[in-house]
Structure formats: C-alpha cells, structure tokens
Amino acid sequence: MRMIVSRLIRHKSSVAQTRFISASNGGRYLSTDSNKIDEPFNVEEAETVHVPPPPTEKLLVLGGNGFVGSHVCKEALDRGLSVSSLSRSGKSSLQESWASRVTWHQGNLLSSDLLKEALDGVTSVISCVGGFGSNSYMYKINGTANMNAIRAASEKGVKRFVYISAADFGLAKYLLSGYYEGKRAAETELLTRFAYGGIILRPGFIYGTRSVGNMKIPLGVFGSPMEMVLQQAKPLNQLPLVGPLFTPPVNVESVAKVAVRAATDPVFPPGIVDVHGIQRYSQQKSR
C-alpha cells in the first residue's frame, strides 16, 4: 500500500514575508513590511507525492515445521510478518492454511551456504532447533548448529535473534549433559554476538496440541492443570537438587507469542527469560 501525501502549491506567495490573518479584513493576509493588503493565496493544484511504505519485517524461523516452530510461524503470520523457515525436512507436512504462506527452505544448519542464502533480507531470527540422542549428537544439534546460525546471522546484519533454549531441571542436566552443554554454549555465543538484540527463552515442559501425521495429541490435558498448580509452588524452585523439578510447564502458544514479540519489538530487553518471565510477557498486550 502506498502512502499519498498531498502538497498544496501556493500562488504569488512571498517566502521572505511573514503574514498574519486578520479576521476583520475578511480573512485577507496583511504583510508586516507593507501597508498593502495582499490577495488571499490561491490553491492552483494538489500535487500527489508517492512515498514508499516502510520495509516489511522478515522473520526466519529455524526448525519452523516442528512442534514449537510451527506455532511460531503461525503467530508471526498473524502479526503480519513475512515468514520463512529453514529445516532439514523443508516444507511442513501440516495441512493448514497458514503453511502455504510460509517460504520453506530445506537445509542443514551445519551447512553455511544454505543458511546464508536463507538469511537474505532477514531482519530477525527465531531458532527452535534442538534434539535428543547421544551426548555428542545432542551437543552438535543443540550447540554447534545453533552457534553456526548465530554467527551467520550476525555476519548478515540481522537485528535480533531469539533462541528457544530450555530450563535447567537439576538432575536432568547430568543425564543429558550433551543437551544442556550444547544449549548453554549456544546461549553464550548469542549473548556475545547479539549483546543488544539477543533473547534467550528458557521454558520448561512445553504443552499444547501436537500434530503427528493426521493425529493430534492434546498435551494440554495434563499440561495446563500442572501449570496452574506449579505456578503457586514457585518457592519450591529454590530447593537444592529437586527444586528445578517444580518448574511449571508452559503453553506452546505462550512461547510462540513471546518469541515473536522478542524478535520484533526493539524495546524488548535482551538477555535470558525464564518460564515465569514467559508467562508474564505472554499475558501482556503486544505492541
């Protein structure tokens, strides 16, 4: 859409003179440097000036066809953003209308050429990339892949980068050392490269309706009640060793909402947002 500005061209006006309107003279203009009464300005024409609209925010979602990533894509589209996604499988298999409005790229974050191509024209990035497996595999997917993306985005001049990480579950980090070591390595890289535009979200268990093929799994059936209960048990988070196990789950739509806001709102503070911060921000009105 183009904005149209109408500019009125005045006839026989003198720039050097300062004029005042006299109500008693029927709206005629009096010159301060002369006793002569000038004629009113005549509007001869209206010139139309075409001003291009402001550039559209372009968001790249890494892992946009996954559980969290698909909700991030949908939220961003609902906010009027131009959305693209890069993932190993490429186009989403979801048969939903919003999926056709996303530009899908197939590629691996461990391949810098494909990543740089997907970053063309992008103003902000949200990474939902993560995975489980052996410790070496978990470090590579959660750590190395995301660090590659962060470096490439920084070199491309991307303004803001949001990384969806994970809350610390205490004992779990020893059982899944590669997972957490990879996550924390990526966080360090992000805060180094994007000191003023890097945001880390640390949700706990994320619930919502998960699509697996043609089947929908309503994880909210037990996730939502757990969230309400554990929200009231916040002091238990401080207990040694077992405290992190009381971290409340959070709705995937809340995570998506906060992630998109953090990626597009220039006043959203950089740094780490824990699960309680995610819940708080999700209840605020978007700018």
N, C-alpha and C positions, 0 to 999 in steps of 0.2 A: 504494500500500500504506500502511495506517495503522499507526503505532506505538502499542501499547497499554501503558499504564503502570498497574500495579495499586497502589493505595494502601490500606494497612491502617488501619482506624479502630479505635483502642483504646478500651476501655470502662473508665470510672472512673479514668482516668489523671490525675495532677496535674502540670501543667506546671511549677509552682513548685518541686516536689521533685526532688531528684536521687537516683536509686535505683541500687543495686548488686545483682547476683545473687549469692546465697550458695549455694554448692554443697552445704553441709552442711544447708541447710534445704529440700532437695528442689526447688531451682530457684525458691523463692519470693523476692519482692522485699522488701528491707529499706529502710525510709525513714531518711534521715540525720538528720531532725529529729524523730524519734519512735522510741520503743521498740516501737511496734506493728508487727506483721508484716502487711503488706498481702497481699491475694489476688493471684494472677497476673493479668496483663492478659488479657482475653478478646477474641478476634477475632470480632466480630459479623458483619462483612460485608467483601467486597472490592469497592471502587468502581472501575469502569473509566473511565479518563480518555483520551479520544481526542486524540492530538497529531498535527497535520497534518505530512506529510513535508516535508523541505526542498525548496525550489523547484528545478525541473529546469533545468539549464544549457541555454540555447537558442542554437544557433550558426547564423549566417547565412554562407553561402559565396557570394561574388560570383564568377560565372563557374563555377558548380557543374556544368555539363554539358560542360565541356571536358576535355581530357586529364588535367591535374593536378587540376582541380576535382572531377571525378567520383571520383577516388581519395580526395580529402579528405572528400567526403561519405560514402563507404563506411567510411573509417576512423573518422569521428565517430560513425556509427551503431553500429559495432562496439564503441565505447566507451560506448554507452548514452545518447548525447546526442540531444536534439530538434534536427533539422536542417532548415533551409530554404535555398533558393537563389534568387538573382536573376541573370538573364541576359537578353540580348536575344532569344534564341530560346525562353525559357521552359522547358517540360518537356523532360527529357532523352529522346533517342531510343533510349537503351540499353535493350535488353530483358533487364534483370537484376532480380532480386527486390528488391534494396535500393532501386532507383529509386522504387518505389511508396511507400516510407516517408519520402520527402523531400517537403516542401511547396515546390512550384515557383512562383516569381513571374516573370512576364515584364515586363521593363522595361529602361530605359537609365539608366546611372549619371549621364548628363548631365541627367536629369530628376529634380529634387529631390523632387517629390511622391511619385512611385512608390518612390523609395528610402526616404523616411521611413516610408511605410506598411510596407515590408518589414522595417524595423528595430523595429517594435513588439514589445516584450517580449524583445528580443535581448540576451544578456549578453556575447557575443563575436562577432567578425567575422574571417573569413579571406578576403582578396582574392587571386584567381588571375587577375585581369583583365589582359590585355596583348595586343599585336598588332603586326603589321608592315605597312608600306605607305610612303607618302611621309613625309617628316620631320614635316610639320605634322600628318598623321593619327596618326603614332606618338606624338607628344607629347600629343595630345588623349586617346588611348586609354590610354597608359601613365601619363601625368601627370595631366591635368585630370580625367578620370573617377575615378581613384583618390583624388585630392585632395577631390573632391566627397563621395565615400563616407566619407573620414576625418573631414571636417568634420561631416557629418550624424550619424555615429556618436557623435562627441564631444558634440554637442548633445543627443543622445538618452540620454546617460549610459551608453553601452556601456563595460564594464570593460576589455576587452582587444581589441587589433586586430593581426592578423598580416598582413603584406604579403609576398607571394612576389615578390621582385624578381629581379635577375639579377647574376651575377658580371661583373666587368669583364674583357673579353677583349682589352684593349690596343688594337690597331689597329682592331678591330671597332667601337669606340665612335666613331671618326671617320667610318666608313662608314655607321653607323646612329645619327647624332647625335640625331635626334628621339627614338629609342627610349631611349637612355641618359639624355638630358636629362630626359625625362618620368619615367623611373624614379627618378632622383635627386631630382627636385622632389617627387615623392610621398613619398619617404623622409624628406625634410626636414620636410614637413608632418606626417607621422606622429610623428616624434620630438618635434615641438613640441606637438602636441595630446595625445599619449599618452606623456608623459615616463616614466611608471611602468608602463605596460601596452602599449607599442608594441614589436613584434618584427618585424624585417626578415630574411627568409631570402634569401640570395644564392647559389642553386645555379648550376652551370654547365649543361652539356648534361644534360637530364633524359631518362632512358630508361625503358622499360617497354613493356607491351603496349598499343598504341594502337588503339582501335576506330574504323574508318572505314566507316560503314554496316554491312554484315554481315561485313566483312572485318576481321581482327585482324592488326596489323603488329607482329611481335616485335622491337622496337628493342633489347631486351636482348641479342640475338645478338652484336652488336658492342659495345654499351654496357657490359655487365658486364666483359668482358675489358679494355676500355680503363680502366675504373675501377680494377681491380686493379693494372694497370701504372702508371698515373699517380699512384696513392696513394704509390708508392715513389719517385716523382720530385718530391716536394714542394719540394726546394731549387731546382728549375728554375723555379718560380713567381717567383723573385726576379730572374730575368734581365731586363734592360731590353728593352722593347718586346715581345719574344716570350714572356716569362715567363708571362703570363696564358693563353697558348695551351695550357699544360700543366696547366690546371685540370682535375681529374678529373671525369668525368660522375658522376651520382648517380641511384640508382633512384627512380622516382616514388613508390613505397611508402614509402621513407625520408623523402622530402619531406613526404608526407601525414602520416606518423606524428609528425614533429617539429612540423609546423604545428598539428595538433590539440592536442598537448601544450602548446605555447606559448600557445594560445588559452584553455586551461582550467586550467593549473597556475599558481596565484598566486605560486609561488616561482620560476617560470622567469624568468631575468633579462631585462630589456628591452634593446633595442639590436640590433646587427647580428650575424647568424650566418652565417659563410661556409660554403663547401662542406665544409670539414674539420670544422667545428662540427656541421653537419647529419649527417655520417656518424657523428660521436662520439655525439651525442644519440640517434640512431636505434638505436644498439646498447645504450642504457641501458633498464632496465625502466621502464615508465610508472608514474606514481604512482597 
